[in-house]
Amino acid sequence: MTTATQRVSAGGTIEFQADGRTTQNGLVRQGEQLTIQYDPQRPPICGGFHNGMPAWELFGSARFLPSGELFHGALIQHRAEGSGGRVFDPPVPVPFTVNVPADANLVEMWFVKRDMSGCMAWDSQFGSNYRFEVAQAGPAQPVMFRSGAERSPEMVNIFSETVSKARRSLSGGALGASELETRLSIAAWVQNASYQKNVWIDLHIFDPEDNLASAQTLTLGYSGPAGGNGDFFALDQTVFQGSGGAPGSVWPRPDARRVQYRLYYEVNGRVFNDGILHQQAVGADAAAAPVAATAEAIAA
């Protein structure tokens, strides 16, 4: 579950109006922001008061499919910003903005209004939820969620990640020989539920046109104990070898521009995932800085 940041988005907007109508302005697109605007008078009940002041709340939820990534956010504001801010009567509506996951094809939404008396009013299309299509704006072959995995950031999540590209000299080769390498370094936290564990990522690399350049599964190794009754598992290696060359000879390869992966943790016969399609942009081949040969390159 993720708490969304409330800020106005330059992407698509969906408005839920007081008279029951719903209006969509612009496309809901992968990798962009979606803003939900909801009129507080749309559910006319559960607007109680306490000591003469409004005593009710209004929340929205948005779930993206197929990943199931879930966002919650408040849709009203009771008090002006800053200490001592005046109380709004009635509360003012505020936009609820979420980042659309890169692999989403559908978003479903529902809303709830409740007050101090215990009154609760749901707005969920009579239990079926409001549904809107998500337009593709990224790779046509994203890393798909593994069937049977359980979404649980409480069991596994990314602690840190770094993606880099460099032009490395080839030790032992012809003078001036070099090759482009894209490197991924990640640390994952996992709940220490058993001694026997298996942690891995499904990884895709894409070129500038979001064509698939590489697909692989990589294992993370144990790197030490972590807080919260957890362990750290890590990976730090070259994940894509790009174009290279030496005087009189070149070997062209795709220009890696996007790294995308999903993280999995297998323990006690169950497989967990943090529910996130992780991705990072990579710089162009032409901008890669030259560095010395790595130990792994020398060993190869």
Stockholm file with secondary structure:
# STOCKHOLM 1.0

chainA/1-300         MTTATQRVSAGGTIEFQADGRTTQNGLVRQGEQLTIQYDPQRPPICGGFHNGMPAWELFGSARFLPSGELFHGALIQHRAEGSGGRVFDPPVPVPFTVNVPADANLVEMWFVKRDMSGCMAWDSQFGSNYRFEVAQAGPAQPVMFRSGAERSPEMVNIFSETVSKARRSLSGGALGASELETRLSIAAWVQNASYQKNVWIDLHIFDPEDNLASAQTLTLGYSGPAGGNGDFFALDQTVFQGSGGAPGSVWPRPDARRVQYRLYYEVNGRVFNDGILHQQAVGADAAAAPVAATAEAIAA
#=GR chainA/1-300 SS CEECCCCCCSSEEEEECTTSCEEEESCCBTTSEEEEEECTTSSCSCCCEETTEECEEEEEEEEEETTTEEEEEECEEEECSSTTCCEEEEEEECCEEEECCTTCSEEEEEEEEEETTSCEEEESTTTTCEEEECBCCSCSSCCCCCTTCEECTTTEEEEEEEEEEEEEECTTSSTTCEEEEEEEEEEEEEECCCSCCEEEEEEEEECTTCCEEEEEEEECEEEEEETTTEEEEEEEEEEEEEEEEETTEEECCCCCCEEEEEEEEEETTEEEECSCCEEEECCCGGGCEEECCCHHHHHC
#=GC SS_cons         CEECCCCCCSSEEEEECTTSCEEEESCCBTTSEEEEEECTTSSCSCCCEETTEECEEEEEEEEEETTTEEEEEECEEEECSSTTCCEEEEEEECCEEEECCTTCSEEEEEEEEEETTSCEEEESTTTTCEEEECBCCSCSSCCCCCTTCEECTTTEEEEEEEEEEEEEECTTSSTTCEEEEEEEEEEEEEECCCSCCEEEEEEEEECTTCCEEEEEEEECEEEEEETTTEEEEEEEEEEEEEEEEETTEEECCCCCCEEEEEEEEEETTEEEECSCCEEEECCCGGGCEEECCCHHHHHC
//
